């Protein structure tokens, strides 16, 4: 069995980022990050997505009025090796040939206090839609708002790692999606 890393949480990161964006803001892709972590054979492993977009209208004073949608190019996954990248793009994992994108739409955002927020909404990936919940922080400095957060994702609920790869002793079911979205403007 060849060892490689896998990431379905990156999409979750996109979802969280959508919740944290600034009012009529533009995503600064150069400063933003969408990553994930999980355990493979009991060893902590990380990966990231290099290409994602966001349409976000967020005001920390009125979080319930947030409108946010994130799209992730699943073929932009980077798990640290070309063999691993090719494997996770295949049918047993993301199947990017038939479903190249993952999307998250924030249906509700609420303030938790202390600059923390919670976003809820559907994440669609590999033909499966599930509601997710992400917590994040929002910090504004000048015309730049930074949203940072995480959310848990169960990869098998999205059919990521099918067949021989559904063994949770080899690759844990739990993936933690981590994101940092930097938004410019208002």
C-alpha positions in Angstrom: 0.0 0.0 0.0 1.6 3.3 -1.1 1.6 6.1 1.5 0.1 9.4 0.6 -1.8 12.2 2.2 -5.4 13.1 1.7 -7.5 16.2 2.2 -11.3 16.6 2.3 -11.1 19.2 5.0 -9.7 21.8 2.7 -13.2 22.2 1.4 -14.4 22.7 4.9 -11.9 25.5 5.2 -13.5 27.2 2.3 -16.8 27.1 4.0 -15.5 28.7 7.1 -13.8 31.4 5.1 -17.1 32.3 3.5 -18.6 33.0 6.9 -15.7 35.3 7.8 -15.4 37.5 4.8 -15.7 41.3 4.8 -18.6 43.3 3.4 -18.3 43.3 -0.4 -14.8 42.2 -0.1 -12.3 40.6 -2.5 -10.4 37.5 -1.5 -6.7 38.1 -1.5 -5.6 34.7 -2.7 -1.9 35.4 -2.2 -2.4 35.9 1.6 -5.2 33.3 2.0 -4.7 29.6 2.9 -6.9 26.5 2.8 -5.5 23.4 4.4 -6.4 20.3 6.3 -4.9 17.7 8.7 -5.6 14.1 9.5 -3.9 11.0 10.6 -2.5 8.4 8.2 -1.3 5.2 9.8 -1.5 7.1 13.1 0.9 9.8 11.9 -0.4 13.4 11.7 -0.4 14.5 8.1 -1.2 17.8 6.4 -2.2 19.1 3.0 -3.6 22.1 1.2 -5.6 23.4 -1.7 -3.9 25.9 -3.9 -6.9 27.2 -5.8 -10.2 28.5 -4.4 -12.6 31.5 -4.8 -15.0 33.3 -2.6 -17.9 35.7 -2.9 -18.4 37.2 0.5 -20.5 40.0 2.1 -19.7 40.0 5.8 -20.1 42.7 8.5 -19.0 41.7 12.0 -21.7 44.1 13.4 -24.4 42.3 11.4 -23.2 38.7 11.0 -26.8 37.4 10.4 -26.8 39.3 7.1 -23.7 37.5 5.8 -23.8 36.1 2.3 -20.9 33.9 1.4 -20.1 31.2 -1.1 -16.8 29.4 -1.5 -15.6 27.2 -4.3 -12.6 24.9 -4.2 -10.7 23.5 -7.2 -10.2 19.9 -5.9 -7.5 19.2 -8.5 -5.4 21.9 -6.8 -4.8 19.6 -3.9 -1.2 19.3 -2.6 -0.4 16.5 -0.2 3.3 16.8 -0.5 4.2 14.4 -3.4 3.2 14.1 -7.1 2.2 10.4 -6.6 0.0 11.4 -3.6 -1.6 14.3 -5.5 -2.4 12.1 -8.5 -3.9 9.4 -6.2 -6.2 11.7 -4.3 -7.5 13.2 -7.6 -8.6 9.7 -8.6 -11.9 7.9 -8.4 -11.5 6.5 -4.9 -10.9 9.9 -3.4 -12.0 13.2 -5.0 -12.7 11.9 -8.5 -11.9 15.3 -10.0 -12.6 14.1 -13.5 -16.3 13.9 -12.7 -16.6 16.4 -9.8 -13.8 19.0 -10.0 -15.3 21.5 -7.5 -16.4 21.6 -3.9 -18.7 24.4 -2.7 -19.9 25.8 0.6 -22.6 28.3 1.1 -23.1 30.0 4.5 -26.8 29.8 5.4 -26.3 31.4 8.8 -23.6 33.2 10.7 -23.9 34.3 14.3 -21.6 36.1 16.7 -20.3 34.0 19.6 -18.6 37.0 21.3 -15.0 38.1 21.6 -14.5 38.4 17.8 -15.6 34.8 17.3 -18.3 33.6 14.9 -20.1 30.4 13.9 -21.0 29.7 10.3 -23.5 26.9 9.2 -24.4 25.7 5.8 -24.1 23.0 3.1 -20.9 21.7 1.8 -21.1 19.8 -1.5 -18.3 17.6 -2.7 -18.2 14.4 -4.8 -22.0 14.6 -5.3 -22.7 14.6 -1.6 -24.2 17.5 0.4 -23.9 17.7 4.2 -24.3 20.6 6.6 -21.2 21.7 8.4 -20.5 24.1 11.3 -17.3 26.2 11.4 -16.1 28.5 14.1 -13.8 31.4 13.2 -12.4 34.7 14.2 -12.6 37.9 12.3 -10.0 40.7 12.7 -9.9 43.9 10.7 -6.8 46.1 10.2 -7.4 49.0 7.8 -9.1 47.8 4.7 -8.1 44.1 5.3 -10.2 41.6 7.2 -8.7 38.2 8.2 -11.0 35.3 8.9 -9.3 32.2 10.5 -11.1 29.1 11.5 -11.5 25.3 11.5 -14.2 22.7 11.1 -14.3 18.9 11.5 -15.1 16.8 8.5 -15.8 13.1 8.3 -14.3 12.1 5.0 -16.3 8.9 4.6 -19.6 10.9 4.7 -18.4 12.4 1.4 -17.2 9.1 -0.1 -13.6 10.2 0.1 -11.4 7.2 0.4 -13.6 4.4 -1.1 -12.8 0.8 -1.6 -9.5 -0.2 0.0 -9.1 3.3 1.4 -12.2 3.3 3.6 -10.1 1.6 6.3 -10.0 4.2 9.1 -6.9 2.4 10.6 -5.0 3.4 7.5 -6.5 6.9 7.0 -8.6 8.4 9.9 -12.1 9.4 9.1 -11.8 12.7 10.9 -10.2 15.5 8.9 -9.7 19.0 10.3 -10.1 21.8 7.8 -8.1 24.9 8.6 -8.4 28.2 6.8 -7.1 31.8 6.7 -9.0 34.1 4.3 -7.7 37.6 3.9 -10.3 39.9 2.4 -9.6 43.4 1.0 -12.1 46.3 0.7 -15.6 46.9 1.8 
